[in-house]
């Protein structure tokens, strides 16, 4: 047994804290032992540094070079179709159900 999800360039991650909570992004660079540079064109995430404690790594990897620009990252995302693969994962399904239930609670409380 060993680790299967390493912090590496191209790793798809889920943001689990802050303004971009619940959005997925791609690690573009590693700034230090606790911070990474993320970007998410077409995903609603702008390029910025974030602490690793605010990310959940997924098993998906997009093959890009270190420090890839936004345009080349966008092309790689569309070419490799990782967003569709993310939507079919168990974690994505759980988040979708949770959002649906919260929406039902909001509708019930508004009546």
N, C-alpha and C positions, 0 to 999 in steps of 0.2 A: 504494500500500500504506500502511496505517496501522494504528493500534491498533484492535482490535475489542472488547476487554474492558477497560472503564474501571472504576475504583473509584467506585461510586455507590450511593446508597441503593436497596435492592431487589435488588442483585446477589447471586446465589447463589454461595457459595464452598465449597471443600473445605478442611477443616482438616488440615494436613499435619505437625503437630508438637504434642506435649503429650498431656494426658489424653484429649482428644476427637479423637485422631488417626483419620482416615478418615471422620469424620462431616461432613455438609453443614450449612450454616447460611446465614443471610441477613444482609447488612449493613443495619443499621437506622440508623446514624448515623456521621458521620466526626468523630473526636475531634482529629485533628491530621494532620500529613503522613505519619506512620508508624503510627498506631493508628486502629482503627475499632471501633464498637460492634456486636456481633453478637448474634443471637438465633436460636433454633431450636426453637420449640414443636413437639411431635410428632416431633422429630428427635433428641431427647436432648441438646440443647445449651442451657445456661442463658445468660441475657443477661450478657455481660461484655465488657470491652475486650480486644482482641488486636492484636498487632503484624501488620502486613501481610506480613512475611516468613514468617509461619506459616500463610498462606492461599494457596490456588490459586484464582484466579477462574475461573468457568465462563461460558459464553455465555448462561446463563439469567438472566432478570430477572423479579422479581415486582413488580407495580405497587403500591407503598405510599408513604405520606408519611414524611418525615423524622421519626424518633423515634416511629414507630408502636408502640403498645402490643402486648403479647404476644397478646392476644385478637384484635385486628384483623389482626395478622400471621398468626395461625393460620387465620383465615377466608380471607385472601387466598391462602394456600398451598393450602387445600382447594379454593377456587374456581377457581384458575388451573391446578391439577393439574401443577405444576412437578416434583414429586417423581417422578411417573411418567415425565416427560420426562428427568429426570436418570438414572433407571434404564436408559434406552435409549441413553445416550451411550456413546461408545467408552471414555472414562476410567472410567466406572462398571463397564463390562464387564471391563476389565483388573483393577480392584480386586477384583471378585468372583472372578475366576480366581485371583488371587494368594492371597486368603483361603482358597479351596478347596484350593490346593496346600499351603499352610501347615498346614491341617487334616489333609491326608493325611500330611504329614511327622510330625506329632504322633502320629497313630494308628500309623504304622510304628515310631516310636521307643518307643512304649509296650509293644509286643509283646516 
